[in-house]
Amino acid sequence: MTVQQISVFLENRPGGLAEFTRVLSENNIDMRAMCIAETPDFGILRIIVDDVYNTVCTMKEAGYICSVTKVLAVEIPDKPGSLLHTLTVLGESDINLEYSYAFTTRKKDVAYMILRVNDNERATEVLTEHGIKLVDQEEISRL
Amino acid sequence: MEHYYQPEIECASREEILELQNERLVKQVKHVYDNVPYYRKKMEEAGVTPEDVRSVDDLHKLPFLTKDDLREAYPYGLVAVPLEDCVRIQSTSGTTGRRVVAFYTQHDIDLWDECCARAIMAAGGTKEDVVHVSYGYGLFTGGPGLNGGSHKVGSLTLPMSSGNTDRQIQFMCDLGSTILCCTPSYAAYLGETINEKGLKDKIKLKAGIFGAEAWTEEMRRDIEKSLGIKAYDIYGLTEISGPGVSFECSEQTGMHINEDHFIAEIINPKTGEVLPEGEKGELVFTSITKEAFPLLRYRTRDICVLTREKCSCGRTHVKMTKPMGRSDDMLIIKGVNVFPSQIETVLLNKGYAANYQIIVDRVNNSDTLEVQVEMTPEMFSDSVSEVSKKEKELVDALKSMLGIYAKVRLVAPKSITRSEGKAVRIIDKRNLYQ
């Protein structure tokens, strides 16, 4: 069970991110979550949105280079130790975590973690086995 | 007091030099015609026979040689003696096609060494000097050339080669180096480091012979100040022999070309027409004494001016200005010849768009090269390590093609200006040719 994350190439320069978010804003795109991985020269912006198809079309039209990646979204209780549990399960199953970021919503008293792992299927399996709740694309869109 | 290595030739009258040139040219044309089928064919195509060249005045009848000819004839096509008579090769960096491989007989090396010896003595060198050679040794002509010249002069030679700056400075201090030979950018770096370490009063340098890359008068003053020396320019190219084709004397108003070995012409790079003295154009050399790799009318692509004005040093050989530019798109970065087409080849091989920009700069007197490439959907990934891996592959491929490090900067698509007509691919911020 995965959700789709859009990654966008951004040059590392003043105003670069602002320009990008202006495009989102002008097209009424709502971000659920966002994270930036930066290098001295460029950044990779990763976002979770409600409407992936529409967003990708908009990005391409605006001349951005982007890609769609399947990542895991887990719902964890918003309290100390709950992330540890998820990560321990992954670690013990020898699943490597490349990056992750978190977000919360106003609607539910939980936190969401986006996990980019090397094996989505296996991770889904072990997380479910250990009672960790995964969220799908539909649910993300409803949040 | 002016020192000369071979005063009888260096200060010979114009008539004497011309006589030498005429005699040697006639002999050389015959040597090439008889032994280099590649050039013989060119002469036949141009309808010229060796008998048509009776003096320097007839030089213009001969066809030019260019880097393209060197590529076509690679590796042995321009060698004029049996390989068993060759004792050495030297080469420029770059991959096949762009790489120049030149051959030398022992006689060729002796003459080349003598040219370098003239340069060292013109910079005040004598057998009492300690000549510190920090040019690279190996295929590059810099180290071997000045090394050989220093031996001819009889100086104590320190074959340091490039790199390991701490050791360079230690030898300078311990062994009392008096003449430094290296690229101007390395000289500037050494000067800076010596001053930072507070060792300026421990070094005994009096002069430096710097070449293999373009440098400005401002840079000369910087180096002279930081090392407390007089800095001399030297010029050469592997195709013709190496450093010492021409060199500066005490007057420092241009470099004397060793006219007993090389005949210089200035041509209009577009038409090939020979230009009169004093006009700016492309420098063309004819080797009249080389046995193994004798190039006739080789187009250097360097733009400069020749002058025969009387020189206060007493030398009579024609002087050339520092190169004022190139008639092709070759860049000299850290002393290494770089063609934008080499960079383009690597980019295309690696799946990048051919829309790129090359930024060359000089930071703290050292050249930097940056290649800006537009990101493509194929190269992009959500993972920084994936993108960095591809970036590193490109850096490695550029390094193996160019021989020097190029920083790769991935930029947004369509961010490199598409110009109408000829694209501006090179931004050289060094302002070397003023």
Interface residues (C-beta under 8 A of the other chain):
Chain A: Q5 S7 F9 L10 E11 A37 T39 D41 F42 I44 R46 G63 Y64 I65 C66 S67 T69 E98 Y99 R116
Chain B: M375 T376 P377 F380 S381 D382 S383 V384 S385 V387 S388 R409 L410 V411 A412 P413 K414 S415
